[in-house]
Amino acid sequence: MNRRLALLALPLLLAVAGCTAGPADEPAPRRAAPERPSPFRDCAALNTPPTAASPGTGTSAPATPGSGTSTTPGGEALPELTLACFTGGAPIALRSVAGPAVINIWASWCPPCRKELPAFQRLSERAAGQLQVIGVTSRDSRGGAQSIGEDYGIRFPILVDQGEAVQRALERNAIPLTLFVDAQGRIRHVDATGALDDTQLAKLVRQHLGLAVPA
């Protein structure tokens, strides 16, 4: 009799056990991977002039333009565009960026861009207090730009231009593209000659912004 009762109760016990044990057997929900911290500096200080900027900055005589370059004697204002900062926060109006500044437009899929980015990082270190070095990623993925920043040790602020608005405003489709902007916020020179190195950057900064930066 006891054996029969035990056999009758067994299905009920198994059913109860299945309700309580089921969730423990299910795989744990996959957690989203935490977002990697940005290697780039934030953009909060872009509206503040470099501390050591000279009152006469940007008044040097323009050099004779060569292939892939253009120099405007009076200078043009930066495009009236507002771009997101890679690290978040308030968007940045390009015309509010305080010069002197060197603005490099690049993308992770562009080999010359990758080649020259370390030189711009070194320029940002050598010219700290004299000018600002700013990057603008163009038509790039966030992951690609982030990886380049991590791999190459890029620390200067980066703005994001997904639709090539800056290039269209400048009527330039080249990349990399580098703007040399004086203390009054005027574009003194646009370079589209390809990957720039330390010596070329120092020379262009001296010619168009009147600043002596060691190469």
C-alpha positions, 0 to 999 in steps of 0.5 A, spaced: 500 500 500 505 504 501 509 503 495 502 504 491 502 511 494 509 513 493 508 511 486 502 515 485 505 521 489 512 521 484 509 525 478 506 530 483 513 531 486 516 531 479 512 537 477 513 541 483 520 540 482 520 542 475 517 549 476 522 551 481 528 548 478 527 550 471 529 557 471 536 555 474 537 550 468 536 556 463 542 560 461 543 566 464 541 572 460 547 575 456 549 582 459 551 587 454 559 589 454 560 595 457 562 601 453 570 602 452 572 609 455 574 614 449 581 615 448 580 622 446 579 628 450 573 631 451 571 638 447 569 642 453 575 647 452 575 648 445 572 655 446 577 657 450 583 660 447 590 657 448 593 660 454 600 662 450 597 665 444 600 671 441 596 677 439 599 677 433 598 670 431 595 669 424 598 675 421 604 672 417 605 672 410 602 666 406 606 662 403 605 660 395 600 655 394 602 648 391 599 642 389 593 640 394 593 646 398 590 653 398 592 659 402 587 665 403 590 672 404 585 675 408 582 668 411 575 665 411 571 664 417 570 656 419 563 653 416 557 655 420 556 648 422 555 644 429 558 637 430 557 632 436 563 631 440 566 624 440 566 623 448 559 626 448 556 633 452 554 639 448 555 639 441 560 644 438 559 650 433 565 650 429 565 658 429 566 658 436 572 654 436 578 658 439 584 659 435 590 658 433 588 651 431 590 646 427 583 642 425 585 635 421 579 631 418 580 624 418 577 617 418 580 610 420 579 607 413 583 612 410 591 609 410 594 616 409 590 619 415 592 613 420 599 614 417 599 622 419 595 622 426 601 620 430 604 626 428 598 630 430 598 627 437 605 630 437 604 636 435 598 637 440 603 635 446 609 640 443 604 646 442 600 645 448 598 652 450 600 655 443 595 652 439 589 647 439 589 640 435 582 638 433 580 632 430 574 631 425 572 624 424 568 624 417 564 618 415 567 613 420 564 608 425 565 609 432 568 603 433 573 604 428 575 611 430 575 609 437 580 603 435 585 608 432 585 612 438 587 607 442 592 603 438 595 610 436 595 613 442 591 619 440 588 624 445 586 630 442 579 632 442 575 629 436 568 632 433 564 627 429 562 629 422 558 623 419 555 626 413 562 630 410 558 636 412 565 640 413 568 638 406 562 640 403 562 647 406 569 647 404 568 644 397 573 639 398 572 632 397 579 630 399 581 626 406 585 627 410 584 635 410 587 639 415 585 647 416 590 652 419 586 657 423 588 663 426 587 667 433 581 670 429 578 664 427 580 665 420 582 659 415 589 661 413 591 655 409 588 648 407 592 642 406 590 636 402 597 634 400 596 627 403 600 624 410 603 630 413 609 629 418 612 632 424 617 637 420 611 639 415 606 640 420 611 645 424 613 648 417 606 649 416 604 652 423 610 657 422 608 659 415 601 660 416 600 661 424 606 665 425 608 660 431 614 656 432 613 649 434 619 644 434 619 639 429 
